């Protein structure tokens, strides 16, 4: 992911050295045998050397132990639940096919029920920096494996915030894509209507490289969804961001308030417009997940197992799931309808914004804090995360500083399948080059008024188009200037042509259709050969007219001259 060629075997060796150095046994439930990992890594190196397409070769990763890895036990942090799957979860299979090598299975809050990382018979997972503080859950082991530099990335899951809170509390990135974007087959269900597979990584570029490999529907997961043709591929240059009012931040630890204020200043410095809104409707919807009849999904998923094996049950998890007994089927139906109305209300609340920015977690408690109030601390950690999956939203969690050993992060929350907008805004906040997090889109090459900084560039950015890079035509084109307002050119193929500079943009297929429909005559789109021998869609003209300006060497040069 860094662009360097790294031996998979050497990286695996380094990972095991790091495991020994850090001495954090509570991170792992099942660590693979070192010799087996090295052997697999050497096979990846050999395949890569033979020319196999392995974009994640040289990377090692960890998997939360509620996600199946063929041949390794899946426990969900409940020993009596253990089984050995014969096939990988789809996300794991896609990573294996891309050349990444799994190190083992990581610890979690039992049955992925919790945000603290302490509800496990395999031990409480301690924070990566301060062992007195929690790592956050439920994907605690996965987050710490990344934060300690053992794994290049890790898979977690997220129902109430488990792919985001541990990222915030360990100073790393956590990406929770839209519901169904990453298939969830091979995942032990927690609350299956809202469960997501997530990615932890040191930075957004690394997370994006993984997401591009695991995103996309699977026939083995009926809840997986394709990315819509009209999904945006880029955040606008000056996004409109909703933020909570001060009155909605009462849960925030006073030690972390300066970090939140600084984060808002950093966002504004990127060109974003920040508008406080009332997020109480979102916080109210969040209560349905644990305090309403939706808890019945957890009871249906694993409640009977806990009843049959009380000795293995974490007391807090058993208590929470046991609370489902007080609800009836009618209660569940009523809460599902309430949630449906809440989704409509949330869509209206956020309709005028590109994203909502929130603190990921309002506090970073100690292990002692959790022991003293296991339910209350857990509930507080989910204040700004619990509603996201319920309301069919996506989120990117990124670090935003520390106060002593307390870690703080922010989350950029977007509409379903507007994940790329969230990633772009988060990358600008971090000062990273915004990475493309999902595959798809159609190339468009432009050579004139639609290029960056030109008068018609807004027609592309308004459609969510994404700048990919500079290009040149094959040396077989001439450029003609049209007498229009604003002036613009087109290119035509000619035996007496030249190589002309332009730009490549990526558009969603639906956006490209709208763009073509709005093109004024004589402009149209056709195939243009580039200097690397490939062909891309670009501007042509149905009736070539205008002044030949090929000799200028391109549109910018023509305007300068």
Secondary structure as GFF3:
##gff-version 3
##sequence-region A 1 561
A	DSSP	alpha_helix	8	22	.	.	.	ID=ss1
A	DSSP	three_ten_helix	25	27	.	.	.	ID=ss2
A	DSSP	beta_strand	28	31	.	.	.	ID=ss3
A	DSSP	alpha_helix	34	49	.	.	.	ID=ss4
A	DSSP	beta_strand	60	64	.	.	.	ID=ss5
A	DSSP	beta_strand	73	74	.	.	.	ID=ss6
A	DSSP	three_ten_helix	79	81	.	.	.	ID=ss7
A	DSSP	beta_strand	83	84	.	.	.	ID=ss8
A	DSSP	alpha_helix	90	97	.	.	.	ID=ss9
A	DSSP	beta_strand	101	106	.	.	.	ID=ss10
A	DSSP	three_ten_helix	110	112	.	.	.	ID=ss11
A	DSSP	alpha_helix	140	147	.	.	.	ID=ss12
A	DSSP	beta_strand	153	158	.	.	.	ID=ss13
A	DSSP	alpha_helix	165	170	.	.	.	ID=ss14
A	DSSP	beta_strand	173	176	.	.	.	ID=ss15
A	DSSP	beta_strand	196	201	.	.	.	ID=ss16
A	DSSP	alpha_helix	204	214	.	.	.	ID=ss17
A	DSSP	beta_strand	240	244	.	.	.	ID=ss18
A	DSSP	three_ten_helix	246	249	.	.	.	ID=ss19
A	DSSP	alpha_helix	254	269	.	.	.	ID=ss20
A	DSSP	beta_strand	273	277	.	.	.	ID=ss21
A	DSSP	alpha_helix	280	286	.	.	.	ID=ss22
A	DSSP	alpha_helix	288	291	.	.	.	ID=ss23
A	DSSP	three_ten_helix	293	295	.	.	.	ID=ss24
A	DSSP	alpha_helix	296	298	.	.	.	ID=ss25
A	DSSP	pi_helix	299	303	.	.	.	ID=ss26
A	DSSP	alpha_helix	304	308	.	.	.	ID=ss27
A	DSSP	three_ten_helix	310	312	.	.	.	ID=ss28
A	DSSP	alpha_helix	315	322	.	.	.	ID=ss29
A	DSSP	three_ten_helix	323	326	.	.	.	ID=ss30
A	DSSP	alpha_helix	329	350	.	.	.	ID=ss31
A	DSSP	beta_strand	355	359	.	.	.	ID=ss32
A	DSSP	alpha_helix	367	372	.	.	.	ID=ss33
A	DSSP	alpha_helix	374	381	.	.	.	ID=ss34
A	DSSP	alpha_helix	387	390	.	.	.	ID=ss35
A	DSSP	beta_strand	393	403	.	.	.	ID=ss36
A	DSSP	beta_strand	406	415	.	.	.	ID=ss37
A	DSSP	alpha_helix	419	430	.	.	.	ID=ss38
A	DSSP	beta_strand	442	446	.	.	.	ID=ss39
A	DSSP	alpha_helix	457	461	.	.	.	ID=ss40
A	DSSP	beta_strand	466	472	.	.	.	ID=ss41
A	DSSP	beta_strand	477	482	.	.	.	ID=ss42
A	DSSP	beta_strand	488	493	.	.	.	ID=ss43
A	DSSP	beta_strand	501	507	.	.	.	ID=ss44
A	DSSP	alpha_helix	509	517	.	.	.	ID=ss45
A	DSSP	beta_strand	523	529	.	.	.	ID=ss46
A	DSSP	beta_strand	535	541	.	.	.	ID=ss47
A	DSSP	beta_strand	547	548	.	.	.	ID=ss48
A	DSSP	three_ten_helix	550	552	.	.	.	ID=ss49
A	DSSP	alpha_helix	555	560	.	.	.	ID=ss50
###
